[in-house]
Amino acid sequence: MKKLGIIGGLGPMATAYFYSRVVEMTHASIDQEHIETWIGSCPQIPDRTAFLLSKDTAEDPRPKLIEAGRKLRDIGAEVLAIPCITAHAFHKEMEEGIGLPVIHAIRELGTWCQEKGITSLGVMATDGAKSSKIYDDVLKEYGVTCIWPSENGQKKVMSLIYDDVKAGKALDHGSFAEASESLFRSGAEAVVLGCTELSQAMVEMDLDNRFVDIIDVLAKACVRECKGE
């Protein structure tokens, strides 16, 4: 069984929920059958969206992301996960700088879409994820077209992420419903909660099976990679 390292704190609530999902998805009848996991919660890592939108003025998060990964590697982690999807814009640089495999959540999502026959996916994620095209470019390889919210809808999504969850508040359920339903009206066959902060919608709301949580996709991949399940 491989040891898992989690580059966390981006944000802390998402990391806590992600680890709980890894535990819940692990088939274990005793403590010792769970995955040995090291969590580095590093909230001081600079904001990923801010850097992607303003590289000339915002602080670069990559050095601290790599530093956090190396610390996990040095204490025994063999495979890494990062429950921050915007940080996947730096996936190649992280793997090269850390020297360990980093599970790619969006590629795992692409496989999920293929298994479900999804070719048109609504995406609720950060402005950084949108501008970097990490969803569009990766999912295109899996035959999936991404549908993003309108300008006003994207503002609602960013407010849900930053003004609600990252600020320690409950989600604005009305704004969530407006943003997500507009994606279905635009032709989305499913909608991904594509920022790990938005996983709170799974906790707070009664969502149907048209929604997929990127945290669940990533947690399932961690169990597979570490336990071979």
Secondary structure, DSSP 8 states (H G I E B T S, - for coil): ---EEEEE-SSHHHHHHHHHHHHHHS--SSGGGS--EEEEE-TTS--HHHHHH-TTTS---HHHHHHHHHHHHHTT-SEEE-S-SGGGGGHHHHHHHH-S-B--HHHHHHHHHHHHT--EEEEE--HHHHHHTHHHHHHHTTT-EEE---HHHHHHHHHIIIIIITTT----HHHHHHHHHHHHHTT-SEEEE-SGGGGHHHHHS---TTEEEHHHHHHHHHHHHHH--
